Amino acid sequence: MTEHDVLAVFVPVFAGLLGLNIGSFLNVVAHRVPAGESVVHPPSACPKCGHAIRTRHNIPVLGWLVLRGKCFDCGEPISPRYPLVEAGTGVAFALVALRLGADEEGLRLLPAYLAFAGIGIALALIDFDVKRLPDVIVLPSYPVLAALLLVGGDGDALLRALVGAAVLGSFYFIVWFVAPGGMGFGDVKLAGLVGGMTAYLTWGTFLVGAFMGFLLGAVAGVLLMVGGKAGRKTAVPFGPFMILGAWTAILGAGELGNYYLELIGV
C-alpha cells in the first residue's frame, strides 16, 4: 500500500473513533452549558436517580446498548439521543477526515475542521433544545479556529476566510437589523464562523454554504407548517440549518459553487 492509501484508511478510522468519544462529551456540553453548569464536574450521572455512571457503562454507544437503554441503578430509560449523538459525531469526524485527510495539506487543516464539526454539533443540539446559541461557545470559537487554521499556513486562504467571515456576518447583521424577529443575534455571531470556515476552502464553498443554510431552513419551515407542527409565527431555530448548510458545502457541494463562479468568469 502507498502512503496515500494508508492515510486514506487510517485517518478516517482514527477520526471516527475520536468522534465517538467527543460525541459523548458533546452530550454533556449540550445538557449543561444552557443551564450554566460546569462541563467537567461532577461526573456524568443518571438524571433520574443521581447515581454516577460507571466507567464500564460510559463507553460511547456500546455502553447504552449493553444497558439496553436503561439506567443500571434505577432502571429508568436513557434517551436514545445519547448514543445517536455519539455515533453521529463519529460519522461526522470520519467524513471530515475522508474529505481532508488524504494528503499533507489536508492533514494540516484537519484539526480545525474537526473542531468546527464538534462546535457545530454542540451548537445545533443546544439551539434545538433552548433556541439559543451560547456566547460561551460561539465567541471563543473564533480565536480557537483561527489559531488552528494558521497551522495550514496558507496566507491567501486565511485572508479569504477573514473576508468571508466579515461578509457573511455583516449580511446576517443587516437581516437581523431590518427584520429583528426573523432571527436571533446568536445567528449573526455564528455567521462569522460559517463564513470564515467555508471561505477558507474556496469562494464556491462559501457561496454554497451561505445559500444552503437559508434553503434548508426554508424547506424545514414549510415541512413543519404542512405537517401542522408549526405556524407562520412559530420560532424555528436557524443555527442548525446554518451549520448543516456549511457542512453540505465543505463535504463536497462547494464544487457546485466553484463551477458556477468559473462559469460566470469570477
JORA-V7604 format. One record per backbone hydrogen bond with DSSP energy under -0.5 kcal/mol. NH is the residue of the N-H (numbers start at 1). CO is the residue of the C=O. If there is no record, write none. Layout:
nh=NH co=CO
nh=NH co=CO
//
This chain:
nh=6 co=2
nh=7 co=3
nh=8 co=4
nh=9 co=5
nh=9 co=6
nh=10 co=6
nh=11 co=7
nh=12 co=7
nh=13 co=9
nh=14 co=10
nh=15 co=11
nh=16 co=12
nh=17 co=13
nh=18 co=14
nh=19 co=15
nh=20 co=16
nh=21 co=17
nh=22 co=18
nh=23 co=19
nh=24 co=20
nh=25 co=21
nh=26 co=22
nh=27 co=23
nh=28 co=24
nh=29 co=25
nh=30 co=26
nh=31 co=27
nh=32 co=28
nh=33 co=29
nh=35 co=32
nh=36 co=33
nh=37 co=32
nh=46 co=51
nh=50 co=46
nh=53 co=44
nh=57 co=54
nh=58 co=55
nh=62 co=60
nh=63 co=59
nh=65 co=61
nh=66 co=62
nh=67 co=63
nh=68 co=65
nh=69 co=64
nh=70 co=67
nh=71 co=76
nh=75 co=71
nh=78 co=69
nh=79 co=77
nh=82 co=79
nh=84 co=80
nh=85 co=81
nh=86 co=82
nh=87 co=83
nh=88 co=84
nh=89 co=85
nh=90 co=86
nh=91 co=87
nh=92 co=88
nh=93 co=89
nh=94 co=90
nh=95 co=91
nh=96 co=92
nh=97 co=93
nh=98 co=94
nh=99 co=95
nh=100 co=96
nh=101 co=97
nh=103 co=100
nh=107 co=103
nh=108 co=104
nh=109 co=105
nh=110 co=106
nh=111 co=107
nh=113 co=109
nh=114 co=110
nh=115 co=111
nh=116 co=112
nh=117 co=113
nh=118 co=114
nh=119 co=115
nh=120 co=116
nh=121 co=117
nh=122 co=118
nh=123 co=119
nh=124 co=120
nh=125 co=121
nh=126 co=122
nh=127 co=123
nh=128 co=124
nh=129 co=125
nh=130 co=126
nh=131 co=126
nh=131 co=127
nh=134 co=132
nh=137 co=134
nh=138 co=134
nh=139 co=135
nh=140 co=135
nh=141 co=137
nh=142 co=138
nh=142 co=139
nh=143 co=139
nh=144 co=140
nh=145 co=141
nh=146 co=142
nh=147 co=143
nh=148 co=144
nh=149 co=145
nh=150 co=146
nh=151 co=147
nh=151 co=148
nh=152 co=149
nh=153 co=149
nh=153 co=150
nh=155 co=153
nh=158 co=154
nh=159 co=155
nh=160 co=156
nh=161 co=157
nh=162 co=158
nh=163 co=159
nh=164 co=160
nh=165 co=161
nh=166 co=162
nh=167 co=163
nh=168 co=164
nh=169 co=165
nh=170 co=166
nh=171 co=167
nh=172 co=168
nh=173 co=169
nh=174 co=170
nh=175 co=171
nh=176 co=172
nh=177 co=173
nh=178 co=174
nh=179 co=175
nh=182 co=179
nh=187 co=184
nh=188 co=184
nh=189 co=185
nh=190 co=186
nh=191 co=187
nh=192 co=188
nh=193 co=189
nh=194 co=190
nh=195 co=191
nh=196 co=192
nh=197 co=193
nh=198 co=194
nh=199 co=195
nh=200 co=196
nh=201 co=198
nh=202 co=198
nh=206 co=202
nh=207 co=203
nh=208 co=204
nh=209 co=205
nh=210 co=206
nh=211 co=207
nh=212 co=208
nh=213 co=209
nh=214 co=210
nh=215 co=211
nh=216 co=212
nh=217 co=213
nh=218 co=214
nh=219 co=215
nh=220 co=216
nh=221 co=217
nh=222 co=218
nh=223 co=219
nh=224 co=220
nh=225 co=221
nh=226 co=222
nh=227 co=223
nh=228 co=225
nh=229 co=224
nh=230 co=224
nh=234 co=231
nh=236 co=234
nh=241 co=238
nh=242 co=238
nh=243 co=239
nh=244 co=240
nh=245 co=241
nh=246 co=242
nh=247 co=243
nh=248 co=244
nh=249 co=245
nh=250 co=246
nh=251 co=247
nh=252 co=249
nh=253 co=248
nh=254 co=249
nh=255 co=252
nh=256 co=253
nh=257 co=253
nh=258 co=254
nh=259 co=255
nh=260 co=256
nh=261 co=257
nh=262 co=258
nh=263 co=259
nh=264 co=260
nh=265 co=262
nh=266 co=261
//
